[in-house]
Every structure is written in C-alpha cells, then in structure tokens.
Amino acid sequence: MAKFDIKDGFWRLNARQGEEWNFAYVLPQREGEPTKLVVPLSLQMGWVESPPYFCAASETARDVAAQYTELPVGMQKDNKFVEYAMGNEAIQNLPEHDESDLRYFIDVYVDDFLSLAIATSRQQIRHCANGVMNGIHDVFREEKKPEDDPISLKKLKKDEGQYALLKDMLGFEFDGEEKTMILEEAKRGLLLLVLHKWIRTATLRDMRTIIREATAEPTKCRELVMGPPDFVGVQDASIYGMGAVIIGEEKACIPTVFRVEWPQWVQQEVLKTNAGKNGDLTNSDLEMAGLVLLWLGMEAVCPMGSGTHVALFSDNSPTVSWTNRLACRKSKVADQLIRALALRLKKSHTFHHDRLGASQNEYLDGLPAFTKNYLTDLLRVANEGFKNGRVDASTKARTAHWNRWRSHCQTLGVDPYLQGENFLSKCRTIQSFAAGVRTGRLGGGRQVRAGTVSQALSAVNTTIALAIDEQPFKVKGSKNFIPLIAQTLNGWEKEDPGVEKKMPVEADVPELLVDMGMEEEASELTKAHTKSEKELLSAYFVKGKRKDVKDSDIRAALKLAATALDYEGTRGIPTGKIDTHSLR
C-alpha cells in the first residue's frame, strides 16, 4: 500500500477567463491608503463548489492512472519519483520478475491517491507506482523542480509513497498482511481516554461489555464492505407475537419459518400503551425484539462465517432506523435490544438491514391511540395539500423520466437511488442517462435540446429526493448540478441552434377568446363540461365523441383570434409567429 499526496491542489486549477472575479476580495488597508483588490486566478478554498471541481480533476487523474496500470508490466516510462516507492524491505525480498497476474486497486480521496497492490515482483510494484504518478502528472502539470511538483516531495521523503504492508491512510492504520485496519495510535488513545471516562460514570457502566467485546479482536476489512446478501430474513411482529422466514440467497441454508408468542405481561404492557395509559412497551419495541429473535434464528440455521452478508427486512420504520444507526433515544427497551444485536453482530458478520412495505402507517406505529388519531388527521390534510400541489402534466412527465431512468440503471446493474455507489459510478450513470435522453434513445427517438435533458435530470433527482431525502444529481447544499453534468449540459447548450423568438400578443387576443367562449350559443356547451360559466372550457364534442382541449387547440385558437383582430395588417405581425409562448 502507498499514498501519494497532491501539494497545493486547489492552486493548480486555473479559473476560466472571466470567472476569476468570483474569488476577488479587498485587502484591509489603513485609512487614507489606496484600495487594493486581489483577484486570484486559481481555485480557492472556502467556496462550496471548489471541492467538487477539484475532485473532478483528481478523480480524472485516478482514471488515467488506472489506464496506465492496465498496460502490460514494463511498458511505462519511469516516473522521476518512482524510487521513493521502492525502498521497503518487503519489496526488496520479492523477485525482480514474475509472470503472475498483478492485482491492484487505485482510488483517490480529494487530494490523497491510494494505491494497493497484490504483487509478486519488484517490477509489478514499480509498474503500479509509475501508473499512479504518471496519471497524476497527466492531469496536474509536472514541474521541473521536484520541490514545486504537484506530487508532494515532502510527503515522499516521509515514506508515505513507499509501498509497505503497514500504512497509515486517511486516519487509519492498514495492515496488508492481517487484512485489518485500526485507528491511528494518537486518535485511538484520545478515543479510549473518553471511553474510560464514560465507563467510570454510573449511567454507562453497562457499556463495559460492549467495549470489551469490541476491542477483543480487530474487525476484518471485508466485514465492512457491503455486498449481495448470502442469507435473507424477514420478520413481523404484533401485540400477540412475532413470526419470521429465513431463506438462502447467495448461499444455501435450510428454509425456515418460525413464530414466537409474547408472554401475557408483554401483551398487557403494549395494550396499556395503545390505550394511552403509560405502558412500558410499544409496538416498535416488539418489532425490535422480533428482529433480535430473527438474528438468533439465523445464527442457528445459516452457516455463517466472517464476511457473510445478511439482509434483514422489517416493515417498522423505527426498527429500521434504530438498527441502521445502532442507537435509540426514545425507548430504553429498544436501546438494550440494539446493544444485544450489536454484540451478536460483532461476534459474527457484516449485515444489511432494510425495510419492507413502507407506508405512512409505520410513522404512526407505536404511538398512543389519542396521538395516533391526532397525527392521522393532520397527515390527511398534508397529503391532500401534497396531491393538490402536483401538476398532472409534470407528474406524468416525471413518472416517464423515472421509468426510463430505472430501465437505464437496470441495464448498468446500478441501484436507481444510487445508494452504495461511489462518486465516479454516480457521475457516469447520470452522464450516460443524460446522453440517452439527449439522443432520444431514452425518449422519443429524436435529439432534444439541453433544456429538455435538464428537465429530465431534475425530474429523476426530485423522485429520488422524495424517496430517500438525498439529491445525488445536485451539489450538496446547492441547486446546481454536479460539475460534470453541469459542464456537459453547458456544452450541449452551445451546440443547440438558436431559439426562434415568437412575437408577443396583447391581452386582446385571450380576451376575445374568452368572449367567444362565453357567448350565448356557447354557454350550453360550457355548462355541459364545466361546473360554472366562469370556468374555462376543457372539452368539446365532435360527431358525438368527447375530445379534450390540447395545446394544439389553444395554438389554433390564438392564430384564429389574431387573424380576427388583423394582427398582420394593424401590427405587422405574421399570424405564423403567434404562439402560446407569445402570451404575456
């Protein structure tokens, strides 16, 4: 493992001409002295959009580095810093050449390039080091003086770029031989100091067992990585008991169905709570207990080992939230159950927990009857407002875009909500979808303008935001698209032909249309299709068949009214230039 750091990274990205004024600031001066204005020509720290722009560059360098590393071993030129990567004793013990396949991993976190390799020769290590550093120099210009180079010479001299089995990266100490990671010693000492203070307090003495078990052995790296579930468990609980189903997914196990009846006193406590009589248990507590019982059942029937992936499903939102965070603030019972589950997880495996059949009722689950009725009434009013706030046309368009997005993600094997995807995967998925909409492959079969693509991206982003409260298409805390997408849309806007401006019409055109619609002979037709004569006509009959008024009908009516008012003769505006965009 090795780490390569970019020196003065932001200052190496120059602003486009004209955009440097975004960073301008006035130097503080003594009274009476001339004002001095500073206009930096490069990317500045402290701006919200600076990190995403820089990461776009560093991740591009990562991609280039990966392409270099994919070349046959020995095909690259030696980078001027390559010897800094070769000094470790473990590397010197390797043979110079070996025909075995090289396995490697390259990633970047802001300005830290991380390189991991399973190499069988010194030549393979040299190849990986050259790949990373040559990739960096292809994006961040190489300097003649080593001390001015974008690859930090200072960090290289501290052996950070030297490949080794033990390496400190991103605040953790990675052990390539044991396949483990642990907090750096200084941070570990501070954390243990805080934990020891907690243990000495009476309220946290019950944390001793968790801390003791958590520090008994290191956590394997593979236990921290999500993956497809080997086993799946589904449970549900009620006031009377719980039931669960266990099946194998990636691995085989004995399909199992079981149920447990709660003791009578448990049922009575929940009945008290539901009746608003301050019982000690809630429905959500029972759901959490059911989940713990499900896990214990899976330990009994599933052949689990270190790194096994397990999916647990529950239809109770509090249980899902508590388990995902392994914390609970409102229920002492659930808090103890979470600790029990955490101990079992530490003893065994990685797991993934999700909810099944989510609905508004889950939000109300476990509340006293009076509070539940109160909130149900308020949520009904809120839901009506939400439905009334939607425009049918935009809702249909958003649904159509979402269906195309889901189909696109399914083709790529990506979660449509982009959960668990790294930044590069998200960018490429969104960018390829945008290209599909642009070319018409994900749409009507013809190329559309950049504005239409932007609308499609916004529709999908809104759908995701409504579902999981995240906006992966936008810069965090901003309404702007992430830089890669924004730049792509900007390029397409430059390619699009100019928009033909429509001539404006005065208010007399729609007024004439209204008068025509409200004439006596039209009133019966109006009454037949609307609630009152004040409402707009929304449908009409042709040979006994009802037809809805469409955009083309409105356009035709505008041209008819403009002709009746002789716009071409009195104002010099051709009727062909009159359109719905002309209204003001």
N, C-alpha and C positions, 0 to 999 in steps of 0.2 A: 504494500500500500504506500502511496505517496500523495502529497498535497502541494499544489502549485498556486501561489497567490499573485493576483494582479495588483501592481503598485499604482496608486493614484488613478484608479479605474475610471471614475467619472470624468476626470480632466482629460482623458484620452478620447472622449467622444465630442467632436466639434458640433456646435449648433448649426443648423442650416442658415444661410444668409437671410437676414431679416428677423430671425427668431431669437437672436441673442438678446434682443430688448426685453424678452420675458424675464431675464435674470438681472437686469440693470438695477443698481441701487446707488444711493447718495452717501458718500463718506461723511462722517461727522466732522465739522470744521469749527474753528473758533469764530466768534462773531467778527464780522467785517472782512473775513478772508473769502476768496472766490470759492464757489461751489465746485466740488469735484464729483463727477459722475463716473462710476465704474460699470463697464459693460463687458462681462465675461463672455468669451467666445466658445466656451465648452460647457458641458452638462454640469449642473450644480447640485450639491447635496442640500437636503431640506425641502425640496419640491416633491409633492406627492407622486408625480408622474416620472420622476427621474429614475427610481429603481426599476420599474418595468422596462423603460427604454434601455437601461444598461443591461438588464437581464436578457433582453432580446439579442444584444450583441454577444454576451458571454455564452448564451446557450447556442448561438450560431457557431461560435468557436468550438464548443463541445461537439457539435455535429461534424464539423470539419475534422476535429481530432479523431473522432470515431472512424471517419472515412480513411484517414491516413493509417490508422491501426489495422484496418481491414486489408491493407496491401500485404503482399507476401513479405514475410520476415526478411529483413536485409535490403529492402527496396528503397528505404528512405535515406535522405541525407542526414548526417549527424547534426543535431542542433548544437549551438555553441555552449549550451549549459548541460549537455547530456551527462558529462562526467560527475556532476553533482548528484545524479540519481543512482550511481553505480557503486557507492562506497561501502555498503553494508556487508557485514561478514557473511550473512546468509546467502547473499548474491554471489560472493566470491567462491562459495562452496559448490555452486552449480557448475555444470559443464559449459564450455563455451558454445557448443552447438547441440541441438537435439531436434529430431524430426517430429516430435509430438505436437498435437494441436495446441495453440495458445488460446486460453480463455481469459477474457478481460472484461472490465466494466469501467466506464468513464461517465462522470456526472459533474455538475457544477452547482454550487450554491452561492448566488450573487457573484462574488469575485474569487471564490475558492474552488479550484479544479481538483477533483478527487479521482485518482486512478488506482484501480485494484486489478491485480493480475494473478492468475494461476499459471506460473511459468515453469518450464523445465530446463531453461538455459539462460545464460547471461545475455545472449543475443536477443532473446524474446523480451527481457526486461528493457534492454536498450531500445528495442523497437517500440515498446509501449511509451517510454519516456519521450522518444523523438516524436511519436504521434501526437501526444498531448501538447508539447511545447511548440511544434511546428503548426498545429492547429490554432494555438493562441496567437502566434506571430502572423498568421494569415488574416486575422481579424484586427488585432491590436498591433500596430506597426512596430517592427523590430527596430531598436536603436543601436547605433554603432558602439556607444559607450555602455558597457554592461551595467553600470550603476544607474543609467537612465532607462533601461529596458523595462517594458511592461511586466515581464516576469520578475518578481521581486528577488534581486540578488541577495539582499539581507536575509530573507527567509531561506533561500537556498543554502547559504552559509551556516544556517542553524540546523541543517539536515532535514528540513521539512519536505524538500523534494526528493529525498533519498528513499528508495523503496526498502521497506522493512516489514517484518512480521508484526511488530508493535508500533502503532502510530496514533498520535493524538490528532483528531479531526473533529471540527465542529463541537468542541466541548466534551467529546467522549474519547476514551482510550480504547482503540480497537485491537483485538488480539486475533491475528490471522491464523494462528495455529490452533487455538482453542475455539475459534469461531464465536467469540463473545465480544461484548462492549460494556464499558463501565464509565461512569462519570470521571472526569479528571480529578486527581487527588485533592487539589485545593477546593474544588466545588463540592466534592464528596465530604470533605472534612466539615465545611460550613453546614451542609445539609444534616449530617449526623449530629452536629452540635445543637441545631434547632430541634431535631427529633428527641434527643436526650432531655432537653428542657421540657418538651411536651410530656415525656414519659413520667417525669417527676411530679407532674400535676395530677391530682386525684381524678379529674374528669377523663383523663386519657390513659389511665393505666391499662385499660383493656386493649390498647393498641400494641402492647408488648408482643403479643403472639404474632400479630401481622408483621411487625418489624423484624422479629426473629426469623420468621419463615421467609420473608422477602430477601433477607441478607444471607440465608443459609447456603445458597449456591447461585452462580451467575445465570442470567437469562440468555438463552441462545438467540443469536440474531434471527434465525429462521422462525423463532416463536413470535417475532414482532412483525412479520410480513403477512399481509392478508392474502388469501387465495381461495379458489373454489372449495366449497365445503366437502369434507370426506364423509361427514355424517350430518343428518338433519333431524332436529327435534322440534315438535310443535306442541304447545300446551295451551290449555284454557282452564280457568277456574271460576267457580261460582260460590255462592254462600254455603253450598252443601258439600263441595269437594272439588277436586281437580282431576283432569284427565290429560293424557299425553300420548303422542305417537312418535316412534323413533324408527328411522329408516337409513339405509346406507346410500350414499350418493357416488362419490369417487371410490370409496372402498366398501367392502361387503360387511354386513352385520346381520344379526337375527332381527327381522322386522318385529317390533314390539309395540303393543298397546297396553296401557295400564291406567288405573284410576285409584284415587285415594279419597276417602270420605273424611271430612274435618270432624274433630271431636265436637260434642254438643256445646261445650262452653265457647268454642271459637265461633260457632254459628250464632250463638246468643249475643256475643260482643258485636258482631257485624250488624245484627238486627238492631241493636241499640243505636249504633252509629247511623244507620239508614233512617232511623226514626228521629234523629236529632237529639238523642239522649246521652251524648258524650261517651260512646263506646270506645274501647281501646284498640279496635281493629277496623280497617276499612277493606273494601273490595280490592283495592290496589295492593294492600298488604298480602291478601290471599293470592293475588296474581304473582307477586314476587316470591312467595313461598312455593307456589306451583313451579316457578322457574327453577328454583334450587332443587326441588324434588326431581324435575326433569333431568337436570345435570347429573344428579346422583344416579338416576336410572341409566343414563347414557354411559357413565363410568362402568356400570355393571355389565352392559350388553355390547358395547363397542370396543374393539381392540385399539385403544388409543396409545399413542406414543408421542415423544417430543416433536412438536411441529405439526401435530394433527390439527386440521381446520374443521371447526364445528359451527353450524348455523343454528341458532335458537330463534324460534318465532313465537311472538305473543301479540294479542290484539289489544293490549292495555298500554296506553301511551306513557303513564308514569313509570311502569315497569321497564319499558324500552329506554326511557331517558335515564333512569337510575342505573341501569346496567351498563349503558354506554359510557356514563360518567363515573361509574363505580362510586357514587356518592348520593346521599339523600339528606335533605334539610328538614323535611316536614314530618317524617314518620320515624320514630325510634325503632319500631319493629322492622320496617324495611331496611333501616340502616344496619341493623345487626345481621339481617339476611344477606345484604350485599357484602358484608365483611366475610361471612361464611363462604359465599360464592367466590370471592376474591382469593381466599385461601385455597380452595379447590382448584381454581384456575392456575395459581402459582405452582401447585403440585403437578399440573399436567400440561396444558396446551394453549395454543392460540385459539381464539374463537371469534365468531362474528355473530352479532345479535341484531335482529331486525324485527319489525312489527308486521302483522298480517291483518288485513281487513280494517285498516284505519278509518275512523269516522269521527264525526263531531261528538258522538256519544262517549268516546273514550276520554274526551276532555272533562266530561261531567262525572266519569266513573269514580266512585268512592266518596262523593260529596253527600252531605246530609240532604234529606228529602226537600226541606224548605229551600236550601241554597240551590239545589239542582233545578227546582221549578223556576226559581228566580232567574238563574242564568239561561235556562232553556228559552224563556220568554224574551230575554234580551238578545240572545243569539238569533232567534227567529226574525226579529226586527233588523238585525245586522245583515242576515242572509238576504232578506228582501232588498235591502239597500244595495248589496253587492250585485244581485241579479239585475236590478234596475240600472246600475251603473255600467253594465256591459252593453255595448252596441252589437246588435246581432251580426252585422256585416263583419266587424272586426273580430268577433268571436269565431265566426266561421273561418275567416282567413287564418286566425291563429291556430285553429284546430288543424287546418290543412297543412300549414307550415310544420306543426308539431308532428303530424303523421309522416311527413317527408323526412323530418329530422330523425325520427325513431327508425325509419327504414334505413336511412344512411348509417346511423350508429350500429344497427344490427349487421349491416354489411361489413363494417370495420371491426366488429366484435367489441364495441365500446359501450359502456353504460350511458344511456341517453341523458342522465342527470350529471354525467362526468364526475361522479364520485369515485375516489380512489385513483383517478388518472393524474399523471404528472403534468407539469405546465406545458411541456412540449407536445405531449399527446393531445391535450385540450386544444392548443393552438392549431395543430394540423387537422384535427377533426372539424373544428369550426371553419377553418380556411377552406377545406375541401368541400364542406357543405355550401359555403358561400359561392364557390366556383360552380357547384352543381345548379344552384338557383340562378346564377348569372347566365350560364349557358343554356338553361331551360331543361337540362336533364332531370332536375328535381323541380319540375313545374310544367309549364305549358308547351315545352318543346322548342321555344324560341328564346333568343338572348333578350335579357331585360336590362333596365338601367340600374346604376349603382344604388339609387334611392330605393328601388324595389328590393334589392338584396338587403339593404339596411333594415327595411321594414320586416323582412323575413327573419333576420337575426334577432331583432328586438322582440318579435313575437315569441320565438323559441326561448329567449332569455327570460321573458316575463313568465312563461309557463313554468320554467324551472324555479324561478323565484317564488311563485305562488305555492310550489310543492315543497321545497326544502329550504327556503329563505336564503338562497345563495344566487349570485348573478355571475356565472363564470365567463360571460361574454364581455363584461364591463370591468374597467379599472376599479379596484376597491375604493369605495367612498366617492365615486365619480359617476357621471352619466355617460362618459366617453367609452367607446370600445377599447379593448386592449390594443396596444400599439400595432401589433402585426396585422390585426383585422382593420384597424383604422387606416393604416397605410395602404392596404390592399384596396379598400373602398375608395380612397383618395385617388389611387391610380386608375381605377375604373371610371371615376367621375371625369377624369381628364380625357379618357377615350370616348366617352359618350358624346353624341352630337348635341349641338345647342338646342335648347327647348324653344319651340315656336311659340312666341307670346300671343295670347288671344287678346282681341280688342275689348276694352271694358264696355259694359252696357249700363245705362242709368236705371233707376228704380222703376221707371215707367214700364219696362218690359215685364217684370214679375207682377206689377200691379195690374197690367192688362190681363195677364193670365188668370189672376185671382178673380177679376171682374167677370171674365168669360166663364169661369167655373161656377160662379155664384149667380149667373143669370137664371131666370125663372125656368127655362126649359132644361137647365142642368141641375136644378135643385133636387128633383126626384132621384136622379142618378147619385147625387151626392148623399142623400139620405139613405139610399139603399146600401151604401158601402161604408158609411162613417156614422159616428154617434150623433153628430150635430152639424149644422151648416157651416159652423166656424172651423171645422177640421178640414184638412186637405184631402182631396180625392186620392185614394191609394189603389183603386182597382177600377176596371171597366169591363164591359161585355162586348164581344164580337161574335155575332151569329150564335148567341146563347151561351158562349163559353167565357168564363171569367178569366181575365188576364190582369196581372199586377203591373203597376206603373214602374218602368225601369229607367235607368239612366238615359238610354237612347230615346225614350219617350219625352223626357224632360228636355233633352237637347233639341229634339224636333220642335217641341212647343216654343222654346226660346227663339229658334230661327223663324217660326211662324209669326211670333209676336214682333220680332224685329222687322220682318217683311211688312206686317200690317202697319207698323209705325214708320215705315220708309226710312230705315236707318241708313241705307246705302245712298238715298237721294238727299236726305237732310243733313247727315253727319259724315258722309263719305266713308262709312264703314261697311265693307262687303259682308253679306249675310253669312258667307262661309267662314268668316272669322269669329262669328258669335258662338260661344260655347258655355258650358256650365262654369268653366274657370273664369269667365268674364264677369260673373256677378260680383258686386262689391257692396 
